[in-house]
Amino acid sequence: MSDPETVLRGVGATIVVLSGKGGVGKSTTAVQLAFTLRKLGHKVGILDVDLCGPSIPRMLAVEDQDVLTTPQGKWVPVFADKERKLSVVSIAFFLNSKKDAVIWRGPKKNSMIKQLLTAVDWDVDYLIIDTPPGTSDEHLAVMENIRCANVLGAVLVTTPQMLSVDDVTRELTFCRKTQLNVLGIIENMAGYVCPNCSECSNILAWGGGEALAERASLTFLGRVPIEPKLTQCTETGDNFMEKFAQSPVASVYESIVQKLLASGARRDGGGTERSQHCDDSMDIDT
């Protein structure tokens, strides 16, 4: 475990975004949560620890940027806006080419994640950690190193289909074994927003994420339909929450973030979470 004094220094509070399966919109969700928090006036960072499939820089149109180093040896995040209120760090910034593949065994992955969690010069109110799908070395490395940080908890992302819900159920088990508080579940791709009339139609299964939240006694954060304009923004790097602020999906994300902030306020009311589990062992088999 890293020195508690060096982990996520300069970060007010951290939210970890998880999914059990790839392709459910986890990274898109992480970016929209960051955009929404920024819209509310907060300074926000995104840490992309999906080492084998980093997509955050592409979604923010900063994939050609470089991470600079301070005289003290700290990495300076890349800013994704002119106001310098949204910053990002990703393994993608350290690769020689966009086509390079990260082919590392567990120990090297763990070492890199430890560096990402301790060597960045953050100055943010909220940090969103975008993780790979599933439960792997990356997830264990993150949890082992942030146990003494102020972590609000995890947001679990699933699509409505039971195939995805089953996988995110395993993610929930991981959270409980590693003592990571779960802030709630987002059901993504639940319906389709017509680009002409803005009506939402159910074209796939519906309600799986909400049903899981009810069974597990968790907060159901919201249902996000497929929105073509959002898909377009993830390709161009535009800020969906600003460019399409009147979209029904923008309202959904605003509601989700308000629930997350309310949850964080309730936790702060009972005292800081920092160091609560520093000396506890995680109930995992390695």
C-alpha positions as CSV (number, residue, x, y, z in Angstrom):
1,M,0.0,0.0,0.0
2,S,1.2,3.5,-0.8
3,D,2.1,6.2,1.8
4,P,-1.3,7.6,2.8
5,E,0.1,11.1,2.6
6,T,1.0,10.8,-1.1
7,V,-2.1,9.1,-2.4
8,L,-4.4,11.4,-4.4
9,R,-2.9,14.5,-2.8
10,G,-4.8,17.6,-4.0
11,V,-8.1,15.7,-4.4
12,G,-11.1,16.6,-2.4
13,A,-13.2,13.4,-2.9
14,T,-13.0,10.4,-5.3
15,I,-15.7,8.5,-7.1
16,V,-14.8,5.2,-8.7
17,V,-16.7,4.1,-11.8
18,L,-17.1,0.4,-12.4
19,S,-18.8,-2.1,-14.7
20,G,-18.9,-5.8,-14.9
21,K,-18.8,-5.9,-18.7
22,G,-17.2,-3.9,-21.4
23,G,-19.3,-1.9,-23.8
24,V,-21.9,-0.8,-21.3
25,G,-20.9,2.9,-21.5
26,K,-18.8,3.1,-18.3
27,S,-16.2,5.5,-19.8
28,T,-18.9,7.6,-21.3
29,T,-20.6,7.8,-17.9
30,A,-17.4,8.8,-16.2
31,V,-16.9,11.7,-18.7
32,Q,-20.5,12.9,-18.3
33,L,-20.3,12.8,-14.6
34,A,-17.1,14.9,-14.8
35,F,-18.8,17.4,-17.3
36,T,-21.8,17.7,-15.0
37,L,-19.7,18.3,-11.9
38,R,-17.8,20.9,-13.8
39,K,-21.0,22.6,-14.9
40,L,-21.9,22.9,-11.2
41,G,-18.8,24.9,-10.6
42,H,-16.4,22.2,-9.3
43,K,-12.9,21.5,-10.4
44,V,-12.8,17.9,-11.7
45,G,-10.2,15.4,-12.7
46,I,-10.5,12.1,-14.5
47,L,-8.0,9.3,-13.9
48,D,-8.1,6.7,-16.6
49,V,-6.7,3.4,-15.2
50,D,-8.0,1.3,-18.1
51,L,-4.4,0.5,-19.0
52,C,-5.2,-1.8,-22.0
53,G,-8.1,0.2,-23.4
54,P,-7.7,3.9,-22.5
55,S,-10.5,5.9,-24.1
56,I,-10.9,9.0,-22.0
57,P,-8.3,11.2,-23.9
58,R,-10.2,10.5,-27.2
59,M,-13.6,11.4,-25.6
60,L,-12.1,14.7,-24.4
61,A,-10.2,15.4,-27.6
62,V,-6.8,15.6,-25.8
63,E,-5.2,12.4,-27.1
64,D,-2.4,14.4,-28.7
65,Q,-1.4,16.1,-25.5
66,D,1.6,15.3,-23.2
67,V,1.8,15.1,-19.5
68,L,4.4,17.6,-18.1
69,T,6.5,17.2,-15.0
70,T,6.9,19.7,-12.2
71,P,10.4,20.6,-10.7
72,Q,9.4,18.3,-7.8
73,G,8.9,15.4,-10.2
74,K,5.1,15.4,-10.1
75,W,3.0,14.8,-13.3
76,V,0.8,17.7,-14.3
77,P,-2.6,16.6,-15.6
78,V,-3.7,17.6,-19.1
79,F,-6.5,20.2,-19.1
80,A,-9.5,19.5,-21.3
81,D,-10.9,23.0,-21.2
82,K,-9.7,26.6,-21.4
83,E,-10.9,27.4,-17.9
84,R,-8.6,24.6,-16.5
85,K,-11.4,23.1,-14.5
86,L,-11.4,19.7,-16.1
87,S,-8.1,17.7,-16.1
88,V,-7.2,14.2,-17.1
89,V,-4.4,11.7,-16.7
90,S,-4.3,8.5,-18.7
91,I,-1.8,5.8,-19.6
92,A,-2.5,6.9,-23.2
93,F,-0.4,10.0,-22.6
94,F,2.7,7.9,-21.9
95,L,2.6,5.7,-25.0
96,N,4.7,6.5,-28.0
97,S,1.9,5.9,-30.4
98,K,-1.9,5.6,-30.3
99,K,-1.5,2.2,-31.8
100,D,0.8,0.9,-29.1
101,A,-0.7,-2.0,-27.0
102,V,0.0,-2.3,-23.3
103,I,1.1,-5.9,-22.9
104,W,2.1,-6.0,-19.2
105,R,1.9,-8.6,-16.5
106,G,0.2,-7.9,-13.2
107,P,3.2,-6.5,-11.2
108,K,4.0,-3.9,-13.9
109,K,0.3,-2.9,-14.1
110,N,0.2,-2.5,-10.3
111,S,3.4,-0.4,-10.3
112,M,2.0,2.0,-13.0
113,I,-1.3,2.4,-11.2
114,K,0.5,3.2,-8.0
115,Q,2.4,5.9,-9.8
116,L,-0.9,7.3,-11.3
117,L,-2.4,7.4,-7.8
118,T,0.6,9.0,-6.1
119,A,2.6,11.0,-8.7
120,V,0.0,13.4,-10.1
121,D,-0.1,17.0,-9.1
122,W,-3.9,17.2,-8.7
123,D,-5.9,20.3,-7.7
124,V,-9.5,19.2,-7.9
125,D,-12.6,19.0,-5.9
126,Y,-13.6,15.7,-7.3
127,L,-11.7,12.9,-9.0
128,I,-13.5,10.4,-11.2
129,I,-11.5,7.1,-11.6
130,D,-12.5,5.2,-14.8
131,T,-11.6,1.6,-14.4
132,P,-11.5,-1.4,-16.8
133,P,-14.5,-3.7,-16.9
134,G,-14.5,-6.7,-14.6
135,T,-12.4,-7.3,-11.5
136,S,-8.7,-7.6,-12.3
137,D,-5.2,-6.6,-11.1
138,E,-6.0,-3.0,-12.0
139,H,-9.0,-2.9,-9.6
140,L,-7.1,-4.6,-6.8
141,A,-4.2,-2.1,-7.2
142,V,-6.6,0.8,-7.1
143,M,-8.3,-0.4,-4.0
144,E,-5.1,-1.3,-2.2
145,N,-3.7,2.2,-2.8
146,I,-6.8,4.4,-2.1
147,R,-7.9,2.9,1.1
148,C,-6.7,5.9,3.1
149,A,-8.0,8.5,0.6
150,N,-11.4,10.3,0.9
151,V,-13.4,8.0,-1.4
152,L,-17.1,8.7,-1.6
153,G,-17.7,5.3,-3.2
154,A,-18.4,3.5,-6.4
155,V,-20.9,4.0,-9.2
156,L,-21.8,0.8,-10.9
157,V,-22.8,1.0,-14.6
158,T,-24.9,-1.7,-16.4
159,T,-27.2,-2.0,-19.3
160,P,-30.7,-3.4,-18.7
161,Q,-30.1,-6.9,-20.1
162,M,-29.6,-9.7,-17.5
163,L,-26.3,-10.6,-19.1
164,S,-24.8,-7.3,-18.0
165,V,-26.7,-7.2,-14.7
166,D,-25.2,-10.6,-13.8
167,D,-21.7,-9.3,-14.4
168,V,-22.3,-6.1,-12.5
169,T,-23.6,-8.3,-9.6
170,R,-20.1,-9.8,-9.4
171,E,-18.7,-6.2,-9.4
172,L,-20.9,-5.5,-6.4
173,T,-19.5,-8.6,-4.6
174,F,-16.0,-7.2,-5.3
175,C,-17.0,-3.8,-3.8
176,R,-18.3,-5.5,-0.6
177,K,-15.2,-7.7,-0.3
178,T,-12.9,-4.7,-0.7
179,Q,-15.1,-2.5,1.6
180,L,-15.8,0.0,-1.2
181,N,-19.0,1.9,-0.5
182,V,-21.4,1.7,-3.4
183,L,-23.1,5.0,-4.2
184,G,-25.6,3.4,-6.5
185,I,-26.4,1.9,-9.9
186,I,-26.9,3.5,-13.3
187,E,-28.9,1.7,-15.9
188,N,-27.3,2.8,-19.2
189,M,-28.7,2.4,-22.7
190,A,-32.2,2.1,-21.3
191,G,-34.3,3.2,-24.3
192,Y,-33.6,5.4,-27.3
193,V,-34.1,9.1,-27.7
194,C,-35.4,9.9,-31.2
195,P,-33.3,12.6,-32.8
196,N,-36.3,14.2,-34.4
197,C,-39.0,14.4,-31.7
198,S,-36.8,13.6,-28.6
199,E,-39.3,11.0,-27.5
200,C,-37.7,8.0,-25.7
201,S,-38.7,4.5,-26.8
202,N,-37.7,1.2,-25.2
203,I,-35.9,-0.9,-27.8
204,L,-34.0,-3.3,-25.5
205,A,-34.7,-5.0,-22.2
206,W,-35.7,-2.6,-19.5
207,G,-35.4,-2.3,-15.7
208,G,-32.6,-4.8,-15.0
209,G,-30.4,-2.2,-13.2
210,E,-33.2,-0.8,-11.1
211,A,-34.2,-4.4,-10.1
212,L,-30.7,-5.1,-9.0
213,A,-30.5,-1.9,-7.0
214,E,-33.8,-2.9,-5.2
215,R,-32.6,-6.4,-4.5
216,A,-29.3,-5.2,-3.1
217,S,-30.8,-2.3,-1.2
218,L,-28.8,0.2,-3.2
219,T,-29.7,3.6,-4.6
220,F,-30.9,3.5,-8.2
221,L,-29.2,6.6,-9.6
222,G,-31.0,6.8,-12.9
223,R,-31.8,5.4,-16.3
224,V,-29.9,6.8,-19.2
225,P,-31.3,6.2,-22.7
226,I,-29.3,6.0,-25.9
227,E,-28.8,9.5,-27.2
228,P,-27.3,10.0,-30.7
229,K,-26.1,13.5,-29.8
230,L,-24.2,12.1,-26.9
231,T,-22.6,9.4,-29.1
232,Q,-21.6,12.2,-31.5
233,C,-20.0,14.2,-28.7
234,T,-17.9,11.2,-27.5
235,E,-16.5,11.0,-31.0
236,T,-15.7,14.7,-31.4
237,G,-14.7,15.5,-27.8
238,D,-17.4,18.1,-27.4
239,N,-18.9,18.8,-24.0
240,F,-22.4,17.2,-24.3
241,M,-23.6,18.8,-21.1
242,E,-23.0,22.3,-22.5
243,K,-23.7,21.7,-26.2
244,F,-27.0,19.9,-25.6
245,A,-28.0,21.2,-22.2
246,Q,-31.7,20.9,-23.1
247,S,-31.5,17.2,-23.9
248,P,-33.4,14.8,-21.7
249,V,-30.2,12.9,-21.1
250,A,-28.5,16.0,-19.8
251,S,-31.3,16.3,-17.2
252,V,-30.8,12.6,-16.3
253,Y,-27.0,13.2,-15.6
254,E,-27.8,16.3,-13.6
255,S,-30.2,14.3,-11.4
256,I,-27.6,11.5,-11.0
257,V,-24.9,13.9,-9.9
258,Q,-27.2,15.6,-7.4
259,K,-27.9,12.2,-5.9
260,L,-24.1,11.6,-5.7
261,L,-23.4,14.9,-4.0
262,A,-26.3,14.4,-1.6
263,S,-24.8,11.0,-0.7
264,G,-21.4,12.6,-0.2
265,A,-22.9,15.3,2.1
266,R,-24.5,12.6,4.2
267,R,-21.2,10.8,4.6
268,D,-19.4,14.0,5.5
269,G,-22.0,14.8,8.1
270,G,-20.9,11.7,9.9
271,G,-17.2,12.6,9.8
272,T,-14.5,12.1,7.1
273,E,-14.0,8.8,5.5
274,R,-10.3,9.2,5.3
275,S,-8.3,6.4,7.1
276,Q,-11.5,4.5,8.1
277,H,-10.2,1.3,6.5
278,C,-6.5,2.0,6.4
279,D,-5.5,-0.8,8.7
280,D,-8.2,-3.3,7.6
281,S,-7.4,-6.2,5.4
282,M,-9.4,-6.8,2.2
283,D,-11.4,-10.0,2.1
284,I,-10.0,-11.3,-1.2
285,D,-8.1,-14.3,-2.5
286,T,-5.0,-13.4,-4.5
